[in-house]
């Protein structure tokens, strides 16, 4: 099923986070996010290089992250997610 572009109520799936490194050596992670309005799950890709760090950190905080290394709070709150497609 293809998810229609739009804005959805969402919540991170607790314990779904995975960590790694980009080819350039920067930290990266994925988090599964449930779109509450339609019952679908999408994966959010975050990178923590110099240019993207502040945007990725803000996104994690929107998903409930409390700022600790343990990822505590992730998935503890509802937020809004925008789905869009680019070609």
N, C-alpha and C positions, 0 to 999 in steps of 0.2 A: 504494500500500500504506500502510495506517495502522500506525504503530508503536505497539505496546502499551505502556501505562504500566508503568514498572518501572525497575530499576537496571541499567546496562550498563557494560561496560568500554569505554573510549573513548580517542581520541587526536585532537588537532587536526590538520587538514590543513595542512601547511607551505605558506606563500604564499597562503592563502585569505583572509587578513584584508583587510577593506575599511574605510575610515574616512569619517566625515562629521560632520555636526552636526544636533542635534535642532532643532525649531522654536524652542525656548527658547534656542538658541545653545550648548548643551553639546556636548562631544565625544561621539561614539558610534562603535561599530565592530561588525562582524560577523566571526565566525570559523566556518568549516565544521568539524564534528567528526564523525569516523567512529565509528559504534557497532560495535566490533570483533566482538561476539558475533553480530550479525545482518547485517553487511555493508551497512548503510544509513548515509547521511550526513544530518545535521541541521545547521541553522544556529543559532548562539548569538548573541543580540543583547545587546550590552553598552552601557551609558550611563555617563558620567562626570560627572554633575552632583554637587552637594554631597552629596545623600543616598545615591546609588548608587555613588560612586567606590570606596569601600573594598571593597564586595562584588564589583564588576567587576574590580578589581585582584587580589583574592584568586583569582577564577576564572581569570584569565590565568596567574597563577603556578601554579595546579593543572595547567594545560595546558602547563607547561614554560617559560613566559616568564621571562627572566632579569632583567627590570626595566629594560632599556635602551630607548631610543627606536627602535632598529632591529628590535625584536620578536624578537631573537635567542632561540633556545631554544624558541619556540612550536612545539609538535608533537613535542618531543623526548622526551616521557614519556607513559606511559599513566596514565589517571585513571579515576574513576568518574563517570558522568553519570546523573542521575535525570530520567526523562521523566514528566511529569504533565500532566493536562488540567484546566482550570478552566472553569466556565461562568458 
